Amino acid sequence: MTPSRDISRLIEIMAALRTPVTGCPWDLVQNFETIAPYTIEEAYEVADAIARGDLDDLREELGDLLLQVVYHARMAEEQNAFAFGDVVEAITSKMIRRHPHVFADKDGNIQPAGVKSAWERIKAEEKAERAARRPPEETAHKSLLASVKAGLPALTRAMELQRKASTVGFDWNDPRAVLAKIREEADEIEAALDRNDKAEIAEETGDLMFALVNLARHVDADPETALRATNVKFERRFAYIEKALAAKGRSLDSASLEEMDALWNEAKTAVVPAKAGTHTA
């Protein structure tokens, strides 16, 4: 089988990988749940290539992400649910339906504000249609938080859950109150540590992270963006430690924690922070 610019070749390759007996043993045992984490990972790698401005890498990462779509579509086809062509038809129909000013209206003279309002109206209609297709027991009670997608990254989903709850007044009024909650959660982690209860420690750590997201929301900081910036800063400062040790003919394995900590403190003053207003200990 040879490479091709035609999407049908990629679909054929996936079908071959999933063919019993002759296919790939690893691919054959996968399902929607086991592949989902890879789908999320590939989406992040696309975002990373964009952030780095690496278009060659972006081309490759978009291919990896496309493979995920083909993979899920193939597994659905095996269950007689839908195929890749149905996925394409669904999204093309949706884009045409959501852009009547481009594909239907003759004059096409809609203003940007009108585009947004039309988009929201059509989305609401689609949502109502999907709800009407569900069994009555699934629509008997719908939580305010039901529209927050379960598959979102945890930080993003925490932010969206909090935003939804805040629309009905279930919210803190002052970021300092959130800060007090953070201190409370930290104390609860310490108590759990004293009891050496791993399950409780994990639960309380989650509570602390949720409270931190709440603080970020109250100070208009995106938690995902803030954490990404801190990750970059951590990498840069750790690289400073590695280079400083290498300059002395030393390795990380040969350095004590005290030595590395001292170099870390040097890095904090020697390296310009990645983003103004972002601080670490």
Long-range contacts (C-beta under 8 A, 24 or more apart in sequence): 7-84, 10-66, 10-67, 10-70, 11-70, 11-73, 11-74, 11-84, 14-67, 14-70, 14-71, 14-74, 15-74, 18-74, 18-75, 18-78, 30-71, 30-75, 31-75, 32-72, 32-75, 35-68, 35-71, 35-72, 35-75, 36-151, 38-68, 39-65, 39-68, 39-72, 40-151, 40-153, 42-67, 42-68, 94-126, 97-122, 97-126, 98-122, 98-123, 144-168, 153-224, 154-209, 155-209, 155-213, 155-223, 155-224, 155-227, 156-224, 158-209, 158-210, 158-213, 158-214, 158-223, 159-213, 159-216, 159-217, 159-222, 159-223, 162-213, 162-214, 162-217, 163-217, 172-214, 172-218, 174-218, 175-215, 175-218, 175-219, 178-211, 178-214, 178-215, 178-218, 179-215, 181-211, 181-214, 182-208, 182-211, 182-212, 182-215, 185-211, 226-278, 229-274, 229-275, 229-278, 230-278, 230-280, 232-274, 233-271, 233-273, 233-274, 233-278, 233-280, 234-280, 236-267, 236-271, 236-274, 237-264, 237-267, 237-268, 237-271, 238-264, 240-264, 240-266, 240-267, 240-270, 240-271, 241-267
